C-alpha cells in the first residue's frame, strides 16, 4: 500500500488512529474483556484453534485469543489501519507471542488470507463499514463447517443516556450517529446482521442484548465517558460541530454526570453467536 492510500485510510478512520484513541481502545477492551472471554467460551474457542480477529485494531483481543489457542493454535488479525496493525505487532512482540499474524487490509475490498478458521471474532466493525454485508460474506467464507462466529455490535445506540436525563448528551449522541451515517456506517447494524447470517447458511446459536446501568463507582462507567472526550473532539475536527459548541456540550455533560447519584445507561448492543452448518 502506498503512503497516499495509507494516509487516506488513516484520515477517514471514523474515530481516528492517534495515540489517545489507541489508549482509549485499551481501556475499552479492559472494560469489555470479561464479556468477550465469556462469549468466546460459549462459542467453544479452544486450544489449537485458528481464530480470525476481524477488525483487530491495536490487537488487544488478538493477544487474549492467542493465549487461549496456545502454541498449537493461530490468531489472524486484520485491520484497515496501518497504524493499528503496527501497534498490534508491537504489542505481540512485547508479549513474545509467536502465534499471531497481523494483516493490513480492507475487509470489504481486499482478499482475506487464504486460510480456514475455526472461529471468527469481531466487535464494532460492521457498524463502521460501507459494505457490511459483503464484509460478513468474505469473513464467513473462511469459516470451517461447524466453526463459530461471535459478533458484538450495537443495535440501539440511542440508549446511551444518563439519569437524570441530559439534553446535551442526547445532542452529542445524535451528532455521533449522524456523522457515522454520513461516512457510510450504521450505528444500529446489529438489527441487520441476523437475516444476513441466515442467508449465509449460518445457524444462530445465541442472541443476547447487553446494556448496563451503572454509577461512577463502576468500571464500566469509564467506557462511554472516555469516548466523550475523544469523540467530541473528533466531531469538531471533522466540522460536524463548532469547537465552541463542543466545549459547551462536554462541560454540560460532565457537570450532569458529576452528581454522586447520577447513573449512566450504556449504548445497547447484541452479542450474536452463529455456527456454520456442516
Secondary structure, DSSP 8 states (H G I E B T S, - for coil): --HHHHHHHHHHSTT--SHHHHHHHHHHHHHHHHHHHHHHHHHT--TT-EEEEET-TTSHHHHHHHHHH-TTSEEEEEES-HHHHHHHHHHHHHTT--SEEEEE--TTTS---S--EEEEEEES-GGG-TTHHHHHHHHHTTEEEEEEEEEEEEEEGGG-EEES--HHHHHHHHHHHHHHHHTT--TTTHHHHHHHHHHTTEEEEEEEEE--EE-TTSTTHHHHHHHHHHHHHHHHHTTSS-HHHHHHHHHHHHHHHTSTT-EEE--EEEEEEEEE--
